[in-house]
Amino acid sequence: MVTYQQLKYDPSSQALFNNRITTMEGLLSILKDHSFIALDTEHVPVDSQRNRILHQVGLAYIPAITPHTPIAVPSQPQRPRLKDFYDRNQLQSLTLNIFLTKQIREDLLCYRGSIPNRRPSRFGRECQIFLDNLGSAIVEFIRSCHHNHTKLVLIGFEMSAEWNYLSRNFSEVVPYFTSWIDLRDIAKDVAITGDAPGQSIPGRISLLQMFGYYWKDIKGSNQYGSADNAGDDAVSTLAMAEALFYPENQEKLRFHQECGQIAREKNVFINEDNVAFGATIQTENGILPNVINSGLRLAQYFFGFRPISIALRSPDVAVVTFKSKFHLNRFIKMNHRRVLSNGDTLLIIPIGVSDIDKAKREEKQQLRKFKKVEMLEQDFEGLGDIFS
């Protein structure tokens, strides 16, 4: 697979690759006189993860990204829908299914047991094409869409795979673009904190769900196929680009990242022996309900109490820590025996060492000190003949 370092210096790609927009400010600065084409690829491993074949290419064109203000109806809260976004912005999309040779199909059946059955596109056109004709088909799509005098920007999400196939299989489209955007860069810039240690920006589907889209609307129906459709994914990529402009979505993303810094991943435990101010979170019914059944959900639910860290010890016990006794006591006072929305009752139990345990620990520490002193005295006595 081609690396970003290679693309940076490759004569066929460097002009475009080096004109990368990575900030929200940079994106805002080009909105007035630029159009956008989203690119998504679907590829399949054959006998190993490194040996992958290009299976489908999806494209979606938008003349301009113009965030709108939806009409709010308090009694009828509405979620955004991809079809509404597609129609309102006069998008055009194309899904190109790559023809698989008999040998490739046999290899897929041999090593994978099946050939991916992709969902039909819900937007635009879909057609089958030979790999050798892929570049010319994409160029034709660009020319059919882009009639105005605006500059054209390539856009995607986590685009390492797209750049690999772009440079290898349809590099003739590169000159049509003046710059490119990986929306993951924009999301990182919006989140301010970027990627904290052990934490990263959520994926495309998770971000769209965070911004209000239904999971089924993003993925589509499995009635006629179960694998992703690249054309639909390209449309949802443009929807994400628009959604990132809204202040309320930016705040959601920042909140998610802040909670992610507090939450501990599954199976990463807090060492309770080193906790100065902490408590366990349980419920009377046993297993923690869905609203607090993961580290991230716990962090989001109890964020206002300013925990330092929070994690699941088991499905029915979570551990939370604080920087001071004041914050711990406030947390216990406000949440112990608090009734949740599902009717279950929280049980908050402080983590602490009993007086008996504390005395035993101090006694062991004293014994270890005495043993060290005795060993040093014995060693010193053994050296007596040397100095006599």
Buried (B, 14 or more C-beta within 10 A) or exposed (E): EBEEEBBEEBEEBBEBBEEBBBBBEBBEEBBEEBBBBBBBBBBBEBEEEEEBBBBBBBBBBBBBBEEEEEEEEEEEEEEBBBEBBBEEBEBBBBBBBBEBEEEBEEBBEEEEEEBBEBBBBBBBEBEEBEBEBBBEBBBEBBEEBBEEEBBBBBBBBEBEBBBBBBBEBBBBBBEBBBBBBBBBBBBBBBBEBBEEEEBEBBEBBEBBBBBBBEEEBBBBEEEEBEBBBBBBBBBBBBBBBBBBBBEEBBEBBBBBBBBBBBBBEEEEEBEEEEBEBBBBBBBEEEEBBEBBBBBBBBBBBBBEBEBBBBBBBEEBBBBBBBEEEEBBBBBBEEBBEEEBEEEBEBBBEBBBEEEEEEEEEEEEEEEEEEEEEEEEEEEEEEEEEEEE
